[in-house]
Amino acid sequence: MERKRYVSCPCGELLEGTDDDSLVAAVQEHLKVVHPHLSYDREQILLFAY
């Protein structure tokens, strides 16, 4: 069983993924919709993950 990965956005949203790829996709979609002025690449997003 894979362990879920998470990123806590400063806006209070908890983003999750079942693996690195799905987590990065979830964070990028959240940024596009809620914070369009922000942009992070895969490596930056994974640094925030736990």
Backbone hydrogen bonds in HBPLUS format (Angstrom, degrees):
<---DONOR---> <-ACCEPTOR-->    atom                        ^
c    i                          cat <-CA-CA->   ^        H-A-AA   ^      H-
h    n   atom  resd res      DA  || num        DHA   H-A  angle D-A-AA Bond
n    s   type  num  typ     dist DA aas  dist angle  dist       angle   num
A0005-ARG N   A0017-GLY O   2.86 MM  12  5.36 165.0  1.88 157.1 162.3     1
A0017-GLY N   A0005-ARG O   2.96 MM  12  5.36 148.4  2.06 150.7 154.9     2
A0050-TYR N   A0006-TYR O   2.88 MM  44  5.34 148.2  1.98 143.9 153.8     3
A0007-VAL N   A0015-LEU O   2.90 MM   8  5.20 149.0  1.99 145.5 150.1     4
A0015-LEU N   A0007-VAL O   2.87 MM   8  5.20 171.3  1.88 163.8 160.8     5
A0009-CYS N   A0013-GLU O   2.87 MM   4  5.28 168.6  1.88 174.5 170.8     6
A0012-GLY N   A0009-CYS O   2.86 MM   3  5.55 166.8  1.88 125.4 129.3     7
A0023-LEU N   A0019-ASP O   3.02 MM   4  6.16 154.6  2.08 153.8 161.6     8
A0024-VAL N   A0020-ASP O   2.90 MM   4  6.07 167.9  1.92 156.3 159.1     9
A0025-ALA N   A0021-ASP O   3.04 MM   4  6.22 160.0  2.08 146.4 152.1    10
A0026-ALA N   A0022-SER O   3.00 MM   4  6.11 154.8  2.06 140.0 146.6    11
A0027-VAL N   A0023-LEU O   2.93 MM   4  6.19 162.0  1.96 156.2 160.6    12
A0028-GLN N   A0024-VAL O   2.90 MM   4  6.05 166.5  1.92 152.6 156.7    13
A0029-GLU N   A0025-ALA O   2.96 MM   4  6.08 155.4  2.02 145.6 152.2    14
A0030-HIS N   A0026-ALA O   2.98 MM   4  6.14 159.2  2.02 145.0 151.0    15
A0031-LEU N   A0027-VAL O   2.88 MM   4  6.13 162.8  1.91 154.4 159.0    16
A0032-LYS N   A0028-GLN O   2.97 MM   4  6.14 157.6  2.03 143.7 149.8    17
A0033-VAL N   A0029-GLU O   3.03 MM   4  6.23 156.8  2.08 151.6 156.8    18
A0034-VAL N   A0030-HIS O   2.79 MM   4  5.71 168.8  1.80 159.2 162.7    19
A0035-HIS N   A0031-LEU O   2.90 MM   4  4.56 133.0  2.12 113.5 127.6    20
A0038-LEU N   A0035-HIS O   2.90 MM   3  5.66 170.6  1.91 131.7 134.0    21
A0045-ILE N   A0041-ASP O   3.01 MM   4  6.29 164.4  2.03 161.4 166.2    22
A0046-LEU N   A0042-ARG O   2.96 MM   4  6.21 162.5  1.99 155.7 160.4    23
A0047-LEU N   A0043-GLU O   3.11 MM   4  6.32 133.7  2.33 138.6 150.0    24
A0047-LEU N   A0044-GLN O   3.18 MM   3  5.19 132.6  2.41  95.2 108.0    25
A0048-PHE N   A0045-ILE O   3.02 MM   3  5.40 138.4  2.19 106.6 117.7    26
A0049-ALA N   A0046-LEU O   3.28 MM   3  4.94 144.9  2.41  91.1 101.1    27
